[in-house]
Amino acid sequence: MRKYGLHNRLVAHPGRRDALVQIMIEAAALVKDAPGCELYFVGISPREPDVLWVTEVWTREQDHQASLKLPRVRALIERGRPLVAVPPDQTVTDVVGGKGV
Amino acid sequence: MRKYGLHNRLVAHPGRRDALVQIMIEAAALVKDAPGCELYFVGISPREPDVLWVTEVWTREQDHQASLKLPRVRALIERGRPLVAVPPDQTVTDVVGGKGV
């Protein structure tokens, strides 16, 4: 079965990336036991000091949509939003296989 | 400890994406037990018919480098290369945390 993948490239305001990383790590801790959350991890770019990547795999798209309605997730999104400099670059994929999914 | 992440966006020649996906799934099967391979999964874009994403997390960059020297991995790279239309867009990240890493 194909799964629902998201590759989010976020650009923080200068000097705010680490704060945004902490929020996304909190988000991972919040959703890790949510139905259908298979992967949710955060990376930073060693070359671009304001950039972070959030990579998600959900069993179904609906599982991801449901997670966005959780009050504590919505609160985190509100905390993170002011730290983000430009609209997120989000790519949706159909995850077809491999190790870890 | 930070881990070594790779986000590879590949563009196949028209009509060859599925063949390239199969090669990358074979690659995942080859490296899944290689030292330090934590994640290696393949996604396709539902919106861009020639695009696939390969997402990797390795414990250390050296583990990834070592995998590229395995003869069977090199053979797969040679099989895949003619299917790729443009130089891969590869982003390196330092994976700092989350679920599944």
N, CA and C atoms of all chains as a GROMACS GRO file, in nm:
protein
  606
    1MET      N    1   0.084  -0.119   0.000
    1MET     CA    2   0.000   0.000   0.000
    1MET      C    3   0.088   0.126   0.000
    2ARG      N    4   0.050   0.220  -0.081
    2ARG     CA    5   0.124   0.346  -0.080
    2ARG      C    6   0.093   0.427   0.044
    3LYS      N    7   0.194   0.496   0.091
    3LYS     CA    8   0.176   0.581   0.208
    3LYS      C    9   0.189   0.727   0.166
    4TYR      N   10   0.162   0.814   0.260
    4TYR     CA   11   0.156   0.957   0.230
    4TYR      C   12   0.283   1.024   0.284
    5GLY      N   13   0.364   1.076   0.194
    5GLY     CA   14   0.489   1.138   0.233
    5GLY      C   15   0.484   1.289   0.217
    6LEU      N   16   0.554   1.358   0.305
    6LEU     CA   17   0.565   1.504   0.297
    6LEU      C   18   0.711   1.543   0.320
    7HIS      N   19   0.760   1.624   0.228
    7HIS     CA   20   0.893   1.683   0.245
    7HIS      C   21   0.872   1.833   0.257
    8ASN      N   22   0.896   1.884   0.376
    8ASN     CA   23   0.874   2.026   0.401
    8ASN      C   24   1.009   2.096   0.416
    9ARG      N   25   1.033   2.194   0.332
    9ARG     CA   26   1.154   2.276   0.345
    9ARG      C   27   1.110   2.411   0.401
   10LEU      N   28   1.158   2.442   0.520
   10LEU     CA   29   1.119   2.566   0.587
   10LEU      C   30   1.237   2.661   0.595
   11VAL      N   31   1.209   2.787   0.580
   11VAL     CA   32   1.313   2.890   0.595
   11VAL      C   33   1.273   2.978   0.713
   12ALA      N   34   1.359   2.980   0.814
   12ALA     CA   35   1.331   3.062   0.932
   12ALA      C   36   1.384   3.204   0.912
   13HIS      N   37   1.328   3.294   0.989
   13HIS     CA   38   1.388   3.427   0.995
   13HIS      C   39   1.531   3.414   1.049
   14PRO      N   40   1.620   3.502   1.007
   14PRO     CA   41   1.760   3.491   1.051
   14PRO      C   42   1.770   3.478   1.203
   15GLY      N   43   1.847   3.379   1.246
   15GLY     CA   44   1.870   3.360   1.389
   15GLY      C   45   1.761   3.283   1.460
   16ARG      N   46   1.652   3.247   1.391
   16ARG     CA   47   1.540   3.180   1.457
   16ARG      C   48   1.529   3.032   1.421
   17ARG      N   49   1.623   2.981   1.343
   17ARG     CA   50   1.609   2.842   1.302
   17ARG      C   51   1.609   2.746   1.420
   18ASP      N   52   1.698   2.767   1.514
   18ASP     CA   53   1.707   2.671   1.624
   18ASP      C   54   1.578   2.669   1.705
   19ALA      N   55   1.516   2.786   1.721
   19ALA     CA   56   1.388   2.790   1.792
   19ALA      C   57   1.282   2.713   1.714
   20LEU      N   58   1.285   2.728   1.582
   20LEU     CA   59   1.188   2.656   1.500
   20LEU      C   60   1.213   2.506   1.503
   21VAL      N   61   1.340   2.467   1.504
   21VAL     CA   62   1.374   2.325   1.515
   21VAL      C   63   1.316   2.268   1.644
   22GLN      N   64   1.330   2.341   1.754
   22GLN     CA   65   1.277   2.290   1.881
   22GLN      C   66   1.126   2.270   1.875
   23ILE      N   67   1.058   2.363   1.810
   23ILE     CA   68   0.913   2.350   1.797
   23ILE      C   69   0.878   2.227   1.713
   24MET      N   70   0.954   2.203   1.606
   24MET     CA   71   0.923   2.088   1.522
   24MET      C   72   0.956   1.956   1.592
   25ILE      N   73   1.056   1.959   1.679
   25ILE     CA   74   1.086   1.838   1.757
   25ILE      C   75   0.975   1.814   1.860
   26GLU      N   76   0.923   1.923   1.915
   26GLU     CA   77   0.806   1.908   2.003
   26GLU      C   78   0.688   1.851   1.924
   27ALA      N   79   0.671   1.899   1.801
   27ALA     CA   80   0.562   1.848   1.718
   27ALA      C   81   0.578   1.699   1.694
   28ALA      N   82   0.703   1.656   1.667
   28ALA     CA   83   0.727   1.513   1.645
   28ALA      C   84   0.688   1.434   1.770
   29ALA      N   85   0.723   1.486   1.887
   29ALA     CA   86   0.688   1.416   2.011
   29ALA      C   87   0.537   1.409   2.030
   30LEU      N   88   0.467   1.514   1.987
   30LEU     CA   89   0.322   1.515   2.000
   30LEU      C   90   0.255   1.414   1.907
   31VAL      N   91   0.304   1.404   1.784
   31VAL     CA   92   0.233   1.321   1.686
   31VAL      C   93   0.286   1.178   1.680
   32LYS      N   94   0.392   1.148   1.751
   32LYS     CA   95   0.455   1.018   1.729
   32LYS      C   96   0.361   0.902   1.760
   33ASP      N   97   0.267   0.923   1.849
   33ASP     CA   98   0.171   0.816   1.878
   33ASP      C   99   0.035   0.839   1.813
   34ALA      N  100   0.027   0.942   1.728
   34ALA     CA  101  -0.100   0.967   1.658
   34ALA      C  102  -0.124   0.855   1.557
   35PRO      N  103  -0.249   0.822   1.530
   35PRO     CA  104  -0.278   0.715   1.434
   35PRO      C  105  -0.214   0.743   1.298
   36GLY      N  106  -0.139   0.646   1.249
   36GLY     CA  107  -0.086   0.658   1.113
   36GLY      C  108   0.045   0.734   1.101
   37CYS      N  109   0.099   0.787   1.209
   37CYS     CA  110   0.227   0.858   1.199
   37CYS      C  111   0.341   0.757   1.200
   38GLU      N  112   0.410   0.746   1.088
   38GLU     CA  113   0.516   0.646   1.078
   38GLU      C  114   0.655   0.708   1.090
   39LEU      N  115   0.673   0.824   1.032
   39LEU     CA  116   0.802   0.895   1.041
   39LEU      C  117   0.772   1.043   1.054
   40TYR      N  118   0.855   1.109   1.131
   40TYR     CA  119   0.841   1.255   1.144
   40TYR      C  120   0.974   1.304   1.199
   41PHE      N  121   1.063   1.346   1.110
   41PHE     CA  122   1.194   1.384   1.160
   41PHE      C  123   1.241   1.516   1.102
   42VAL      N  124   1.336   1.575   1.173
   42VAL     CA  125   1.378   1.712   1.148
   42VAL      C  126   1.526   1.713   1.114
   43GLY      N  127   1.561   1.782   1.006
   43GLY     CA  128   1.701   1.799   0.969
   43GLY      C  129   1.731   1.946   0.944
   44ILE      N  130   1.856   1.982   0.964
   44ILE     CA  131   1.898   2.118   0.931
   44ILE      C  132   2.003   2.111   0.822
   45SER      N  133   2.008   2.216   0.745
   45SER     CA  134   2.104   2.220   0.637
   45SER      C  135   2.237   2.274   0.688
   46PRO      N  136   2.345   2.199   0.667
   46PRO     CA  137   2.475   2.253   0.710
   46PRO      C  138   2.521   2.370   0.623
   47ARG      N  139   2.458   2.389   0.509
   47ARG     CA  140   2.504   2.492   0.415
   47ARG      C  141   2.416   2.616   0.414
   48GLU      N  142   2.290   2.600   0.458
   48GLU     CA  143   2.197   2.713   0.454
   48GLU      C  144   2.151   2.738   0.598
   49PRO      N  145   2.204   2.841   0.663
   49PRO     CA  146   2.187   2.856   0.807
   49PRO      C  147   2.044   2.880   0.854
   50ASP      N  148   1.952   2.914   0.764
   50ASP     CA  149   1.814   2.939   0.807
   50ASP      C  150   1.718   2.827   0.768
   51VAL      N  151   1.770   2.721   0.707
   51VAL     CA  152   1.682   2.619   0.648
   51VAL      C  153   1.671   2.496   0.736
   52LEU      N  154   1.549   2.445   0.748
   52LEU     CA  155   1.529   2.312   0.808
   52LEU      C  156   1.433   2.233   0.721
   53TRP      N  157   1.444   2.101   0.736
   53TRP     CA  158   1.358   2.008   0.662
   53TRP      C  159   1.281   1.926   0.762
   54VAL      N  160   1.153   1.911   0.737
   54VAL     CA  161   1.070   1.821   0.816
   54VAL      C  162   1.015   1.716   0.720
   55THR      N  163   1.044   1.590   0.751
   55THR     CA  164   1.007   1.480   0.662
   55THR      C  165   0.907   1.392   0.736
   56GLU      N  166   0.795   1.368   0.672
   56GLU     CA  167   0.687   1.293   0.736
   56GLU      C  168   0.641   1.179   0.647
   57VAL      N  169   0.609   1.066   0.708
   57VAL     CA  170   0.537   0.959   0.639
   57VAL      C  171   0.420   0.918   0.726
   58TRP      N  172   0.303   0.920   0.665
   58TRP     CA  173   0.177   0.883   0.731
   58TRP      C  174   0.116   0.766   0.654
   59THR      N  175   0.047   0.680   0.726
   59THR     CA  176  -0.016   0.566   0.660
   59THR      C  177  -0.114   0.615   0.553
   60ARG      N  178  -0.193   0.713   0.588
   60ARG     CA  179  -0.292   0.766   0.494
   60ARG      C  180  -0.292   0.918   0.505
   61GLU      N  181  -0.329   0.985   0.398
   61GLU     CA  182  -0.337   1.131   0.401
   61GLU      C  183  -0.434   1.177   0.511
   62GLN      N  184  -0.541   1.104   0.529
   62GLN     CA  185  -0.640   1.142   0.631
   62GLN      C  186  -0.578   1.144   0.771
   63ASP      N  187  -0.483   1.056   0.795
   63ASP     CA  188  -0.418   1.055   0.927
   63ASP      C  189  -0.343   1.187   0.949
   64HIS      N  190  -0.275   1.232   0.844
   64HIS     CA  191  -0.206   1.360   0.856
   64HIS      C  192  -0.305   1.474   0.878
   65GLN      N  193  -0.411   1.475   0.801
   65GLN     CA  194  -0.511   1.582   0.816
   65GLN      C  195  -0.567   1.582   0.959
   66ALA      N  196  -0.593   1.463   1.012
   66ALA     CA  197  -0.648   1.456   1.148
   66ALA      C  198  -0.551   1.512   1.250
   67SER      N  199  -0.421   1.488   1.227
   67SER     CA  200  -0.322   1.537   1.325
   67SER      C  201  -0.322   1.689   1.332
   68LEU      N  202  -0.352   1.753   1.219
   68LEU     CA  203  -0.350   1.900   1.216
   68LEU      C  204  -0.465   1.960   1.296
   69LYS      N  205  -0.561   1.876   1.331
   69LYS     CA  206  -0.674   1.927   1.409
   69LYS      C  207  -0.654   1.910   1.559
   70LEU      N  208  -0.549   1.841   1.599
   70LEU     CA  209  -0.525   1.823   1.743
   70LEU      C  210  -0.493   1.959   1.805
   71PRO      N  211  -0.559   1.993   1.914
   71PRO     CA  212  -0.538   2.127   1.973
   71PRO      C  213  -0.391   2.156   2.005
   72ARG      N  214  -0.320   2.058   2.057
   72ARG     CA  215  -0.180   2.086   2.093
   72ARG      C  216  -0.094   2.104   1.968
   73VAL      N  217  -0.129   2.037   1.860
   73VAL     CA  218  -0.056   2.058   1.734
   73VAL      C  219  -0.087   2.197   1.679
   74ARG      N  220  -0.214   2.235   1.686
   74ARG     CA  221  -0.251   2.369   1.638
   74ARG      C  222  -0.180   2.478   1.718
   75ALA      N  223  -0.166   2.456   1.848
   75ALA     CA  224  -0.096   2.554   1.930
   75ALA      C  225   0.050   2.566   1.890
   76LEU      N  226   0.112   2.451   1.858
   76LEU     CA  227   0.252   2.455   1.814
   76LEU      C  228   0.265   2.527   1.681
   77ILE      N  229   0.173   2.501   1.590
   77ILE     CA  230   0.177   2.569   1.460
   77ILE      C  231   0.171   2.720   1.481
   78GLU      N  232   0.086   2.763   1.573
   78GLU     CA  233   0.074   2.907   1.600
   78GLU      C  234   0.204   2.963   1.659
   79ARG      N  235   0.272   2.882   1.742
   79ARG     CA  236   0.400   2.928   1.797
   79ARG      C  237   0.508   2.934   1.690
   80GLY      N  238   0.502   2.841   1.594
   80GLY     CA  239   0.607   2.835   1.492
   80GLY      C  240   0.590   2.937   1.381
   81ARG      N  241   0.466   2.970   1.352
   81ARG     CA  242   0.438   3.052   1.234
   81ARG      C  243   0.519   3.181   1.229
   82PRO      N  244   0.530   3.256   1.340
   82PRO     CA  245   0.604   3.384   1.331
   82PRO      C  246   0.753   3.366   1.304
   83LEU      N  247   0.804   3.244   1.322
   83LEU     CA  248   0.948   3.221   1.300
   83LEU      C  249   0.980   3.190   1.154
   84VAL      N  250   0.877   3.165   1.076
   84VAL     CA  251   0.896   3.121   0.937
   84VAL      C  252   0.896   3.243   0.845
   85ALA      N  253   1.000   3.250   0.759
   85ALA     CA  254   1.019   3.371   0.680
   85ALA      C  255   0.939   3.372   0.551
   86VAL      N  256   0.920   3.256   0.491
   86VAL     CA  257   0.851   3.249   0.361
   86VAL      C  258   0.755   3.130   0.366
   87PRO      N  259   0.657   3.127   0.277
   87PRO     CA  260   0.566   3.012   0.276
   87PRO      C  261   0.644   2.882   0.258
   88PRO      N  262   0.611   2.779   0.338
   88PRO     CA  263   0.687   2.654   0.328
   88PRO      C  264   0.679   2.593   0.189
   89ASP      N  265   0.791   2.532   0.150
   89ASP     CA  266   0.798   2.458   0.025
   89ASP      C  267   0.766   2.312   0.061
   90GLN      N  268   0.646   2.269   0.027
   90GLN     CA  269   0.600   2.136   0.068
   90GLN      C  270   0.576   2.047  -0.054
   91THR      N  271   0.641   1.932  -0.054
   91THR     CA  272   0.621   1.836  -0.162
   91THR      C  273   0.552   1.713  -0.107
   92VAL      N  274   0.444   1.674  -0.171
   92VAL     CA  275   0.372   1.552  -0.136
   92VAL      C  276   0.426   1.438  -0.221
   93THR      N  277   0.446   1.322  -0.158
   93THR     CA  278   0.484   1.204  -0.236
   93THR      C  279   0.395   1.086  -0.198
   94ASP      N  280   0.384   0.994  -0.293
   94ASP     CA  281   0.331   0.862  -0.263
   94ASP      C  282   0.452   0.774  -0.233
   95VAL      N  283   0.461   0.731  -0.108
   95VAL     CA  284   0.578   0.651  -0.067
   95VAL      C  285   0.552   0.506  -0.111
   96VAL      N  286   0.642   0.456  -0.194
   96VAL     CA  287   0.615   0.326  -0.258
   96VAL      C  288   0.698   0.211  -0.198
   97GLY      N  289   0.798   0.241  -0.117
   97GLY     CA  290   0.872   0.131  -0.056
   97GLY      C  291   1.009   0.174  -0.009
   98GLY      N  292   1.082   0.078   0.046
   98GLY     CA  293   1.216   0.105   0.095
   98GLY      C  294   1.231   0.062   0.238
   99LYS      N  295   1.341   0.102   0.299
   99LYS     CA  296   1.368   0.068   0.439
   99LYS      C  297   1.311   0.174   0.532
  100GLY      N  298   1.236   0.128   0.632
  100GLY     CA  299   1.189   0.221   0.735
  100GLY      C  300   1.049   0.271   0.713
  101VAL      N  301   0.983   0.224   0.608
  101VAL     CA  302   0.844   0.267   0.580
  101VAL      C  303   0.758   0.144   0.557
  102MET      N  304   2.312   1.238   1.906
  102MET     CA  305   2.408   1.252   1.796
  102MET      C  306   2.335   1.284   1.667
  103ARG      N  307   2.389   1.375   1.593
  103ARG     CA  308   2.330   1.406   1.463
  103ARG      C  309   2.359   1.295   1.364
  104LYS      N  310   2.264   1.273   1.278
  104LYS     CA  311   2.279   1.173   1.174
  104LYS      C  312   2.288   1.241   1.039
  105TYR      N  313   2.316   1.160   0.937
  105TYR     CA  314   2.341   1.215   0.804
  105TYR      C  315   2.218   1.190   0.717
  106GLY      N  316   2.154   1.297   0.676
  106GLY     CA  317   2.034   1.284   0.594
  106GLY      C  318   2.058   1.326   0.451
  107LEU      N  319   1.987   1.261   0.361
  107LEU     CA  320   1.994   1.296   0.218
  107LEU      C  321   1.853   1.299   0.161
  108HIS      N  322   1.822   1.407   0.095
  108HIS     CA  323   1.696   1.418   0.021
  108HIS      C  324   1.733   1.430  -0.127
  109ASN      N  325   1.705   1.326  -0.201
  109ASN     CA  326   1.740   1.324  -0.342
  109ASN      C  327   1.613   1.337  -0.426
  110ARG      N  328   1.610   1.440  -0.508
  110ARG     CA  329   1.499   1.456  -0.603
  110ARG      C  330   1.552   1.420  -0.742
  111LEU      N  331   1.496   1.315  -0.798
  111LEU     CA  332   1.544   1.266  -0.928
  111LEU      C  333   1.436   1.290  -1.034
  112VAL      N  334   1.480   1.325  -1.152
  112VAL     CA  335   1.389   1.340  -1.266
  112VAL      C  336   1.427   1.236  -1.370
  113ALA      N  337   1.333   1.148  -1.400
  113ALA     CA  338   1.358   1.043  -1.499
  113ALA      C  339   1.325   1.094  -1.639
  114HIS      N  340   1.384   1.028  -1.737
  114HIS     CA  341   1.339   1.055  -1.873
  114HIS      C  342   1.192   1.016  -1.884
  115PRO      N  343   1.117   1.084  -1.972
  115PRO     CA  344   0.974   1.055  -1.983
  115PRO      C  345   0.947   0.906  -1.999
  116GLY      N  346   0.856   0.855  -1.920
  116GLY     CA  347   0.817   0.714  -1.929
  116GLY      C  348   0.908   0.617  -1.856
  117ARG      N  349   1.017   0.667  -1.797
  117ARG     CA  350   1.113   0.577  -1.734
  117ARG      C  351   1.111   0.584  -1.581
  118ARG      N  352   1.021   0.663  -1.527
  118ARG     CA  353   1.024   0.675  -1.381
  118ARG      C  354   1.000   0.542  -1.310
  119ASP      N  355   0.904   0.466  -1.356
  119ASP     CA  356   0.875   0.342  -1.284
  119ASP      C  357   0.995   0.248  -1.286
  120ALA      N  358   1.067   0.246  -1.398
  120ALA     CA  359   1.188   0.162  -1.404
  120ALA      C  360   1.291   0.212  -1.303
  121LEU      N  361   1.303   0.344  -1.292
  121LEU     CA  362   1.399   0.399  -1.196
  121LEU      C  363   1.354   0.373  -1.052
  122VAL      N  364   1.225   0.381  -1.028
  122VAL     CA  365   1.173   0.348  -0.895
  122VAL      C  366   1.212   0.205  -0.858
  123GLN      N  367   1.195   0.113  -0.951
  123GLN     CA  368   1.228  -0.027  -0.921
  123GLN      C  369   1.376  -0.043  -0.885
  124ILE      N  370   1.461   0.029  -0.956
  124ILE     CA  371   1.604   0.022  -0.927
  124ILE      C  372   1.632   0.078  -0.787
  125MET      N  373   1.565   0.187  -0.752
  125MET     CA  374   1.591   0.246  -0.620
  125MET      C  375   1.536   0.156  -0.508
  126ILE      N  376   1.429   0.084  -0.537
  126ILE     CA  377   1.377  -0.011  -0.436
  126ILE      C  378   1.475  -0.128  -0.422
  127GLU      N  379   1.533  -0.168  -0.533
  127GLU     CA  380   1.639  -0.270  -0.524
  127GLU      C  381   1.756  -0.217  -0.442
  128ALA      N  382   1.789  -0.091  -0.464
  128ALA     CA  383   1.900  -0.031  -0.388
  128ALA      C  384   1.868  -0.032  -0.238
  129ALA      N  385   1.744   0.000  -0.204
  129ALA     CA  386   1.705  -0.002  -0.063
  129ALA      C  387   1.721  -0.142  -0.004
  130ALA      N  388   1.682  -0.243  -0.082
  130ALA     CA  389   1.696  -0.380  -0.033
  130ALA      C  390   1.843  -0.417  -0.016
  131LEU      N  391   1.927  -0.365  -0.104
  131LEU     CA  392   2.071  -0.393  -0.093
  131LEU      C  393   2.134  -0.330   0.030
  132VAL      N  394   2.096  -0.205   0.057
  132VAL     CA  395   2.166  -0.132   0.164
  132VAL      C  396   2.099  -0.145   0.300
  133LYS      N  397   1.983  -0.208   0.306
  133LYS     CA  398   1.907  -0.203   0.431
  133LYS      C  399   1.983  -0.264   0.548
  134ASP      N  400   2.071  -0.359   0.519
  134ASP     CA  401   2.150  -0.417   0.628
  134ASP      C  402   2.294  -0.364   0.629
  135ALA      N  403   2.322  -0.266   0.547
  135ALA     CA  404   2.457  -0.207   0.548
  135ALA      C  405   2.477  -0.130   0.679
  136PRO      N  406   2.600  -0.126   0.728
  136PRO     CA  407   2.624  -0.054   0.854
  136PRO      C  408   2.577   0.091   0.846
  137GLY      N  409   2.498   0.131   0.943
  137GLY     CA  410   2.459   0.271   0.952
  137GLY      C  411   2.340   0.312   0.869
  138CYS      N  412   2.282   0.222   0.791
  138CYS     CA  413   2.164   0.260   0.710
  138CYS      C  414   2.040   0.254   0.798
  139GLU      N  415   1.981   0.370   0.823
  139GLU     CA  416   1.865   0.375   0.913
  139GLU      C  417   1.734   0.390   0.836
  140LEU      N  418   1.736   0.469   0.733
  140LEU     CA  419   1.617   0.488   0.649
  140LEU      C  420   1.662   0.498   0.504
  141TYR      N  421   1.580   0.443   0.416
  141TYR     CA  422   1.609   0.456   0.273
  141TYR      C  423   1.479   0.427   0.202
  142PHE      N  424   1.405   0.531   0.169
  142PHE     CA  425   1.274   0.505   0.109
  142PHE      C  426   1.250   0.591  -0.014
  143VAL      N  427   1.156   0.542  -0.093
  143VAL     CA  428   1.132   0.597  -0.226
  143VAL      C  429   0.989   0.649  -0.235
  144GLY      N  430   0.974   0.770  -0.287
  144GLY     CA  431   0.842   0.826  -0.308
  144GLY      C  432   0.832   0.880  -0.450
  145ILE      N  433   0.710   0.882  -0.500
  145ILE     CA  434   0.687   0.942  -0.631
  145ILE      C  435   0.593   1.060  -0.614
  146SER      N  436   0.609   1.155  -0.702
  146SER     CA  437   0.525   1.273  -0.696
  146SER      C  438   0.396   1.248  -0.771
  147PRO      N  439   0.281   1.269  -0.704
  147PRO     CA  440   0.156   1.251  -0.778
  147PRO      C  441   0.133   1.362  -0.880
  148ARG      N  442   0.207   1.469  -0.869
  148ARG     CA  443   0.183   1.584  -0.958
  148ARG      C  444   0.285   1.596  -1.070
  149GLU      N  445   0.402   1.538  -1.050
  149GLU     CA  446   0.508   1.550  -1.151
  149GLU      C  447   0.542   1.409  -1.199
  150PRO      N  448   0.497   1.371  -1.317
  150PRO     CA  449   0.501   1.229  -1.356
  150PRO      C  450   0.641   1.171  -1.375
  151ASP      N  451   0.743   1.255  -1.383
  151ASP     CA  452   0.879   1.201  -1.403
  151ASP      C  453   0.964   1.206  -1.276
  152VAL      N  454   0.906   1.254  -1.166
  152VAL     CA  455   0.988   1.284  -1.047
  152VAL      C  456   0.975   1.175  -0.940
  153LEU      N  457   1.089   1.140  -0.882
  153LEU     CA  458   1.088   1.056  -0.763
  153LEU      C  459   1.181   1.115  -0.659
  154TRP      N  460   1.153   1.079  -0.534
  154TRP     CA  461   1.233   1.124  -0.420
  154TRP      C  462   1.291   1.002  -0.351
  155VAL      N  463   1.418   1.009  -0.320
  155VAL     CA  464   1.482   0.905  -0.240
  155VAL      C  465   1.533   0.973  -0.113
  156THR      N  466   1.486   0.925   0.001
  156THR     CA  467   1.519   0.987   0.130
  156THR      C  468   1.600   0.888   0.212
  157GLU      N  469   1.715   0.933   0.257
  157GLU     CA  470   1.807   0.844   0.328
  157GLU      C  471   1.847   0.907   0.461
  158VAL      N  472   1.860   0.822   0.564
  158VAL     CA  473   1.924   0.862   0.688
  158VAL      C  474   2.027   0.756   0.722
  159TRP      N  475   2.150   0.802   0.743
  159TRP     CA  476   2.262   0.716   0.780
  159TRP      C  477   2.317   0.764   0.915
  160THR      N  478   2.368   0.670   0.992
  160THR     CA  479   2.422   0.707   1.122
  160THR      C  480   2.536   0.809   1.105
  161ARG      N  481   2.623   0.781   1.010
  161ARG     CA  482   2.736   0.870   0.984
  161ARG      C  483   2.754   0.886   0.835
  162GLU      N  484   2.806   0.999   0.792
  162GLU     CA  485   2.832   1.021   0.650
  162GLU      C  486   2.922   0.911   0.593
  163GLN      N  487   3.018   0.867   0.673
  163GLN     CA  488   3.110   0.762   0.626
  163GLN      C  489   3.036   0.634   0.590
  164ASP      N  490   2.928   0.605   0.663
  164ASP     CA  491   2.851   0.485   0.632
  164ASP      C  492   2.791   0.495   0.492
  165HIS      N  493   2.740   0.613   0.462
  165HIS     CA  494   2.685   0.633   0.327
  165HIS      C  495   2.794   0.619   0.221
  166GLN      N  496   2.906   0.683   0.245
  166GLN     CA  497   3.017   0.676   0.149
  166GLN      C  498   3.058   0.530   0.126
  167ALA      N  499   3.065   0.454   0.234
  167ALA     CA  500   3.106   0.314   0.221
  167ALA      C  501   3.006   0.236   0.137
  168SER      N  502   2.877   0.268   0.151
  168SER     CA  503   2.775   0.193   0.076
  168SER      C  504   2.792   0.214  -0.074
  169LEU      N  505   2.839   0.332  -0.110
  169LEU     CA  506   2.855   0.362  -0.254
  169LEU      C  507   2.968   0.281  -0.318
  170LYS      N  508   3.051   0.221  -0.234
  170LYS     CA  509   3.162   0.140  -0.287
  170LYS      C  510   3.126  -0.007  -0.300
  171LEU      N  511   3.009  -0.046  -0.251
  171LEU     CA  512   2.970  -0.187  -0.262
  171LEU      C  513   2.948  -0.220  -0.410
  172PRO      N  514   3.008  -0.329  -0.458
  172PRO     CA  515   2.997  -0.359  -0.602
  172PRO      C  516   2.853  -0.369  -0.651
  173ARG      N  517   2.763  -0.427  -0.572
  173ARG     CA  518   2.625  -0.440  -0.620
  173ARG      C  519   2.555  -0.305  -0.623
  174VAL      N  520   2.591  -0.216  -0.532
  174VAL     CA  521   2.534  -0.081  -0.536
  174VAL      C  522   2.588  -0.006  -0.658
  175ARG      N  523   2.716  -0.020  -0.684
  175ARG     CA  524   2.773   0.045  -0.803
  175ARG      C  525   2.707  -0.005  -0.930
  176ALA      N  526   2.679  -0.134  -0.936
  176ALA     CA  527   2.614  -0.190  -1.055
  176ALA      C  528   2.474  -0.130  -1.072
  177LEU      N  529   2.404  -0.112  -0.960
  177LEU     CA  530   2.270  -0.053  -0.969
  177LEU      C  531   2.277   0.092  -1.015
  178ILE      N  532   2.375   0.165  -0.963
  178ILE     CA  533   2.391   0.305  -1.006
  178ILE      C  534   2.413   0.310  -1.157
  179GLU      N  535   2.493   0.219  -1.207
  179GLU     CA  536   2.518   0.217  -1.353
  179GLU      C  537   2.391   0.185  -1.430
  180ARG      N  538   2.306   0.097  -1.375
  180ARG     CA  539   2.180   0.066  -1.442
  180ARG      C  540   2.084   0.184  -1.439
  181GLY      N  541   2.087   0.261  -1.328
  181GLY     CA  542   1.993   0.371  -1.313
  181GLY      C  543   2.034   0.496  -1.389
  182ARG      N  544   2.162   0.516  -1.404
  182ARG     CA  545   2.211   0.642  -1.459
  182ARG      C  546   2.146   0.680  -1.593
  183PRO      N  547   2.134   0.586  -1.688
  183PRO     CA  548   2.076   0.626  -1.818
  183PRO      C  549   1.928   0.667  -1.810
  184LEU      N  550   1.863   0.635  -1.700
  184LEU     CA  551   1.720   0.669  -1.687
  184LEU      C  552   1.699   0.809  -1.633
  185VAL      N  553   1.805   0.870  -1.583
  185VAL     CA  554   1.795   1.000  -1.515
  185VAL      C  555   1.819   1.111  -1.618
  186ALA      N  556   1.726   1.208  -1.617
  186ALA     CA  557   1.727   1.310  -1.723
  186ALA      C  558   1.819   1.427  -1.692
  187VAL      N  559   1.830   1.463  -1.564
  187VAL     CA  560   1.910   1.580  -1.526
  187VAL      C  561   1.990   1.544  -1.402
  188PRO      N  562   2.097   1.617  -1.373
  188PRO     CA  563   2.174   1.586  -1.252
  188PRO      C  564   2.083   1.590  -1.129
  189PRO      N  565   2.094   1.490  -1.040
  189PRO     CA  566   2.007   1.486  -0.923
  189PRO      C  567   2.020   1.611  -0.836
  190ASP      N  568   1.908   1.650  -0.780
  190ASP     CA  569   1.904   1.760  -0.684
  190ASP      C  570   1.914   1.695  -0.546
  191GLN      N  571   2.032   1.707  -0.486
  191GLN     CA  572   2.057   1.637  -0.360
  191GLN      C  573   2.082   1.737  -0.248
  192THR      N  574   2.006   1.725  -0.141
  192THR     CA  575   2.024   1.810  -0.024
  192THR      C  576   2.072   1.727   0.093
  193VAL      N  577   2.180   1.769   0.152
  193VAL     CA  578   2.234   1.704   0.272
  193VAL      C  579   2.175   1.775   0.395
  194THR      N  580   2.135   1.695   0.494
  194THR     CA  581   2.092   1.755   0.621
  194THR      C  582   2.161   1.686   0.737
  195ASP      N  583   2.171   1.760   0.846
  195ASP     CA  584   2.205   1.701   0.975
  195ASP      C  585   2.073   1.670   1.043
  196VAL      N  586   2.046   1.542   1.061
  196VAL     CA  587   1.918   1.502   1.121
  196VAL      C  588   1.930   1.515   1.272
  197VAL      N  589   1.843   1.598   1.330
  197VAL     CA  590   1.860   1.634   1.471
  197VAL      C  591   1.760   1.566   1.562
  198GLY      N  592   1.656   1.503   1.508
  198GLY     CA  593   1.563   1.434   1.596
  198GLY      C  594   1.429   1.412   1.531
  199GLY      N  595   1.340   1.350   1.610
  199GLY     CA  596   1.206   1.322   1.560
  199GLY      C  597   1.172   1.176   1.574
  200LYS      N  598   1.063   1.136   1.510
  200LYS     CA  599   1.019   0.997   1.515
  200LYS      C  600   1.078   0.918   1.400
  201GLY      N  601   1.139   0.803   1.432
  201GLY     CA  602   1.185   0.713   1.327
  201GLY      C  603   1.332   0.726   1.296
  202VAL      N  604   1.402   0.814   1.368
  202VAL     CA  605   1.546   0.832   1.346
  202VAL      C  606   1.620   0.823   1.479
   0.00000   0.00000   0.00000
